[in-house]
Amino acid sequence: MLPSPTDVEMHGPHTRYIVPVEGGDTETMVRGRAPPASTADGAARLARYRQQTWRIATDGRSIGCREGADIADASVIVQLYVSALPIAVAAFDRDTAAKAKRRAAANDKRNLAGLDPLPVDTPTAEEASWRGGPGFCVQLANLTLDAMLADEQSQGFAYTRHPRPCGQ
């Protein structure tokens, strides 16, 4: 059982939570103010978004629209994915390079001691869950992107973001 919503949650931004319940079902809870009223511009924007199919490439290093849409005309959800992708990939690349450097140093020492090189690493359970993605599972990321875009469509209004970063 979830705690009762606070006054801020009851009167804050419109938010819909989909939570699991017994038996494997889900329950939808709505908190905050009523959703924004749909406008002609908002409906047109959602219609454009509905025509776009955004995908993270199978190597997990880029994202694009099959229909050739520009990122500036994509849902804020897609824009956030586009912003997050290079951060995730750079972290993965740094970790991979550091691991390779440590392995090379260890193998140099083993070689000097007349020992065989270290065996190839067995992927951890987490690494195996990435299914070849650079620090994340590309298939799951695409499914999650699709689900969030479908949720935006079902809400009936385009999600937005503040035009400038917080604190500025």
Buried (B, 14 or more C-beta within 10 A) or exposed (E): EEEEBEEEBEEEEEEEEEEEEEEEEEEEEEBBEEBBEEEEEBEEBBEBBEEBEBBBEEEBBEBBBEEEBEBEEBBEBBBBBBEEBEEBBEEBEEEEEEEEEEBEEEBEEEEEEEEEEEEEEEEEEEEEEBEEBBBBBBBEBBEBBEEBBEEBBEBEBBBEEEEEEEEE
